């Protein structure tokens, strides 16, 4: 496949299997380099982890894998009422991606819900995790209905989505970006147009909204059992998970370090931000 990232490194997209499902995946970089697995947030395709983030990680000596969750992008869609799934099954998909590429372990970078999947891997699949970088997320296993952590910001809760499509999503991304760092509307629009054009069933992504309702016992294991080197990265302008969520997460994982990024919201497309985040990922940690 043509290297659209202009990294000068191998760049291949392929489908892998996760049980009965097919997951779209993409690997960029030298296969001899340490692997970084990027896990996107709820209802988000792999391409929401920006090209600039991938390219910077490759420049720093990593091979980078991103993929579409089930019910997003080109991956399989699911009849949720017949075959419901939760965070556990989504984490199983991440393990299936590692298995398909023959990777015993990888540096795991997860954003929002992807950060919760990463936490699950740190708890239940420690041998597969070289390091954890948890972006814009919250401690796993807390019932949102009874969480002691702050809810989303009032202006975010007041947001009313327009008709599904690129324009509505641009408005949402602007809101998630915040008002401090520049909002790169052309880059956001191009990414969203790409995602909408390749989605097998755009409505299926809404199933991820039901994932938080499945509180299984494996989600209740304390995060204190995580042994992987852990970095928690949080924006001080995040309208969904306030910095208190990042602080609570870092406090729950032994040895975790919290990096509070000034001006960052809940998405990573502001100019220079993907590179800043990539430089934080400990790609050479054993």
C-alpha positions as CSV (number, residue, x, y, z in Angstrom):
1,X,0.0,0.0,0.0
2,X,1.2,3.5,-0.7
3,X,2.7,5.3,2.2
4,X,0.2,8.2,2.7
5,X,2.0,9.2,5.9
6,X,5.2,10.1,4.1
7,X,7.4,8.5,6.7
8,X,9.6,6.6,4.2
9,X,8.8,3.4,6.2
10,X,6.7,0.4,5.3
11,X,2.9,1.1,5.6
12,X,0.4,-1.7,5.3
13,X,-3.3,-2.0,6.0
14,X,-4.9,-5.4,6.4
15,X,-7.8,-7.2,8.1
16,X,-7.2,-9.5,11.1
17,X,-9.6,-11.9,12.8
18,X,-10.9,-11.6,16.4
19,X,-13.1,-14.6,16.8
20,X,-15.9,-14.3,14.2
21,X,-15.0,-10.6,13.6
22,X,-12.8,-9.0,11.0
23,X,-10.9,-5.9,12.2
24,X,-9.3,-3.4,9.9
25,X,-5.7,-2.6,11.0
26,X,-2.8,-0.6,9.7
27,X,0.9,-1.0,10.6
28,X,3.5,1.7,9.8
29,X,7.3,1.5,10.4
30,X,10.2,-0.8,10.6
31,X,9.1,-4.2,11.9
32,X,12.4,-4.5,13.9
33,X,11.4,-1.5,16.0
34,X,9.4,-1.6,19.3
35,X,5.7,-1.8,18.6
36,X,3.2,0.9,19.7
37,X,-0.5,0.0,19.6
38,X,-2.9,3.0,19.4
39,X,-6.4,2.4,20.8
40,X,-9.0,5.0,19.8
41,X,-11.9,6.1,21.9
42,X,-15.6,5.2,21.9
43,X,-17.3,5.2,18.5
44,X,-14.0,6.3,17.0
45,X,-12.1,4.8,14.0
46,X,-8.4,4.2,14.1
47,X,-7.8,7.3,12.0
48,X,-8.9,9.5,14.9
49,X,-5.4,8.8,16.2
50,X,-3.8,11.4,14.0
51,X,-1.4,10.7,11.1
52,X,1.0,13.2,12.7
53,X,1.0,11.1,15.9
54,X,1.9,8.0,13.9
55,X,4.5,9.7,11.9
56,X,6.3,11.2,14.9
57,X,6.3,7.8,16.7
58,X,7.8,6.2,13.6
59,X,10.4,9.0,13.5
60,X,11.3,8.2,17.1
61,X,12.0,4.5,16.2
62,X,8.7,2.7,16.6
63,X,6.4,0.6,14.5
64,X,2.9,1.8,15.0
65,X,-0.4,-0.1,14.7
66,X,-3.8,1.5,14.8
67,X,-7.1,-0.3,14.1
68,X,-10.9,0.2,13.8
69,X,-12.9,-1.1,16.8
70,X,-15.7,-3.5,16.1
71,X,-18.7,-1.4,14.9
72,X,-16.5,1.3,13.5
73,X,-14.9,2.1,10.2
74,X,-14.2,-1.0,8.0
75,X,-14.3,-3.5,10.9
76,X,-17.2,-5.9,11.4
77,X,-20.5,-4.6,12.7
78,X,-22.4,-6.5,15.5
79,X,-26.0,-7.1,16.3
80,X,-25.7,-5.7,19.8
81,X,-29.0,-6.9,21.1
82,X,-28.1,-10.5,20.0
83,X,-24.4,-10.4,20.8
84,X,-23.8,-7.6,23.4
85,X,-20.3,-6.7,24.3
86,X,-18.4,-4.5,26.8
87,X,-15.0,-3.3,27.6
88,X,-13.8,-6.9,28.1
89,X,-14.6,-7.9,24.6
90,X,-13.1,-4.7,23.1
91,X,-9.9,-5.4,25.0
92,X,-10.0,-8.9,23.6
93,X,-10.0,-7.3,20.1
94,X,-6.8,-5.4,21.0
95,X,-5.2,-8.7,22.1
96,X,-6.3,-10.3,18.8
97,X,-4.6,-7.5,16.9
98,X,-1.3,-8.1,18.7
99,X,-1.7,-11.9,18.1
100,X,-2.3,-11.4,14.4
101,X,0.9,-9.4,14.0
102,X,2.9,-11.9,16.1
103,X,3.6,-9.5,18.9
104,X,4.3,-10.8,22.3
105,X,3.9,-7.3,23.7
106,X,3.7,-3.6,22.8
107,X,3.6,-0.1,24.2
108,X,-0.1,0.6,24.6
109,X,-1.4,4.1,24.0
110,X,-5.2,4.5,24.6
111,X,-7.4,7.6,24.4
112,X,-10.6,8.1,26.3
113,X,-12.4,4.7,26.1
114,X,-9.2,3.4,24.5
115,X,-7.5,4.4,27.7
116,X,-9.9,2.2,29.7
117,X,-9.2,-0.7,27.3
118,X,-5.5,-0.1,27.9
119,X,-6.1,-0.2,31.7
120,X,-7.8,-3.6,31.3
121,X,-4.8,-4.9,29.4
122,X,-2.5,-3.7,32.1
123,X,-4.6,-5.5,34.7
124,X,-5.4,-8.8,32.9
125,X,-2.7,-9.1,30.2
126,X,0.4,-7.7,31.9
127,X,2.8,-9.7,29.8
128,X,1.5,-8.0,26.7
129,X,2.1,-4.5,27.9
130,X,5.6,-2.9,27.8
131,X,4.2,0.5,28.9
132,X,0.9,2.3,29.2
133,X,0.2,5.8,28.0
134,X,-3.3,6.7,29.1
135,X,-4.7,9.8,27.3
136,X,-7.8,11.8,28.4
137,X,-9.4,9.0,30.3
138,X,-10.8,7.9,33.7
139,X,-10.3,5.0,36.0
140,X,-11.9,1.9,34.7
141,X,-14.5,0.1,36.8
142,X,-16.3,3.1,38.1
143,X,-20.1,3.2,37.5
144,X,-20.7,6.6,35.8
145,X,-24.1,6.8,37.7
146,X,-22.4,6.7,41.1
147,X,-18.9,8.1,40.3
148,X,-17.4,10.5,42.8
149,X,-15.5,12.2,40.0
150,X,-16.8,15.3,38.3
151,X,-19.3,14.9,35.4
152,X,-18.6,16.5,32.0
153,X,-18.5,20.3,31.9
154,X,-22.0,22.0,31.7
155,X,-21.3,23.5,28.3
156,X,-20.6,20.0,27.0
157,X,-23.7,18.5,28.5
158,X,-25.8,21.4,26.9
159,X,-24.5,20.5,23.5
160,X,-27.2,19.3,21.1
161,X,-26.0,17.2,18.2
162,X,-27.2,18.0,14.8
163,X,-28.1,15.5,12.1
164,X,-25.4,12.7,11.9
165,X,-22.6,13.6,9.5
166,X,-19.4,15.5,9.0
167,X,-20.8,18.9,9.9
168,X,-22.2,17.8,13.2
169,X,-19.0,16.0,14.1
170,X,-16.9,19.1,13.3
171,X,-19.0,21.0,15.8
172,X,-18.5,18.3,18.4
173,X,-14.7,18.2,17.8
174,X,-14.5,21.9,18.1
175,X,-16.2,21.6,21.5
176,X,-13.9,18.8,22.6
177,X,-10.9,20.7,21.4
178,X,-11.6,23.6,23.8
179,X,-10.9,27.3,23.3
180,X,-7.2,27.5,24.4
181,X,-5.3,25.6,21.7
182,X,-6.1,26.4,18.1
183,X,-8.8,24.3,16.4
184,X,-7.5,23.1,13.1
185,X,-10.8,22.9,11.3
186,X,-9.4,21.8,7.9
187,X,-7.5,18.9,9.4
188,X,-10.5,17.9,11.5
189,X,-12.9,18.1,8.6
190,X,-10.5,16.1,6.3
191,X,-10.2,13.4,9.0
192,X,-13.9,13.2,9.5
193,X,-14.7,13.1,5.8
194,X,-12.2,10.2,5.5
195,X,-13.9,8.4,8.4
196,X,-17.5,8.9,7.1
197,X,-16.5,7.8,3.6
198,X,-15.0,4.5,4.8
199,X,-17.6,3.5,7.5
200,X,-19.3,0.3,6.7
201,X,-22.3,1.2,8.8
202,X,-22.0,4.7,10.5
203,X,-24.9,4.0,12.8
204,X,-23.2,0.9,14.4
205,X,-20.7,3.1,16.3
206,X,-23.5,4.1,18.6
207,X,-23.3,0.7,20.2
208,X,-20.2,1.9,22.0
209,X,-22.5,4.1,24.1
210,X,-23.8,0.9,25.7
211,X,-20.4,-0.4,26.7
212,X,-20.3,1.5,30.0
213,X,-23.5,-0.2,31.1
214,X,-21.8,-3.6,31.3
215,X,-20.0,-3.6,34.7
216,X,-18.5,-7.1,34.8
217,X,-16.4,-8.5,37.7
218,X,-13.1,-8.2,35.7
219,X,-13.6,-4.5,35.7
220,X,-13.6,-4.3,39.5
221,X,-10.0,-5.6,39.9
222,X,-8.0,-2.8,41.5
223,X,-5.7,-0.8,39.2
224,X,-3.0,-1.2,41.9
225,X,-2.1,-4.6,40.3
226,X,-0.8,-2.8,37.2
227,X,3.0,-3.3,37.0
228,X,3.7,-1.7,33.6
229,X,5.4,1.7,33.5
230,X,2.4,4.1,33.2
231,X,2.1,7.7,32.0
232,X,-1.3,9.5,32.4
233,X,-1.6,12.4,30.0
234,X,-4.5,14.8,30.6
235,X,-5.6,18.1,29.2
236,X,-6.5,20.9,31.6
237,X,-9.3,21.9,29.3
238,X,-10.9,18.5,28.8
239,X,-14.7,19.0,28.8
240,X,-15.5,15.3,29.3
241,X,-13.1,14.1,31.9
242,X,-11.8,17.0,34.0
243,X,-8.2,16.8,35.3
244,X,-9.6,15.2,38.5
245,X,-10.1,12.0,36.5
246,X,-6.4,12.0,35.4
247,X,-5.3,12.7,38.9
248,X,-7.4,9.8,40.3
249,X,-6.1,7.5,37.6
250,X,-2.5,8.3,38.3
251,X,-3.0,7.9,42.0
252,X,-4.5,4.4,41.5
253,X,-1.6,2.9,39.6
254,X,1.6,2.4,41.4
255,X,4.4,4.5,40.1
256,X,2.3,6.2,37.5
257,X,3.3,9.7,36.4
258,X,0.7,12.4,35.5
259,X,1.5,14.9,32.7
260,X,-1.0,17.7,32.6
261,X,-1.0,19.4,29.2
262,X,-1.9,23.1,29.2
263,X,-4.7,24.0,26.9
264,X,-5.4,20.4,25.7
265,X,-9.0,19.3,25.5
266,X,-10.3,15.8,24.7
267,X,-9.0,15.5,21.1
268,X,-5.5,15.7,19.6
269,X,-5.7,17.5,16.3
270,X,-4.5,21.0,17.4
271,X,-1.3,22.0,15.5
272,X,1.7,20.6,17.3
273,X,-0.3,18.6,19.8
274,X,0.1,15.1,18.1
275,X,3.9,15.6,18.1
276,X,3.9,16.7,21.7
277,X,2.0,13.6,22.7
278,X,4.2,11.3,20.7
279,X,7.3,12.6,22.4
280,X,5.8,11.6,25.7
281,X,5.3,8.0,24.8
282,X,8.1,5.9,26.2
283,X,8.7,3.9,23.0
284,X,12.1,2.4,24.2
285,X,11.0,1.4,27.7
286,X,11.8,-2.3,28.2
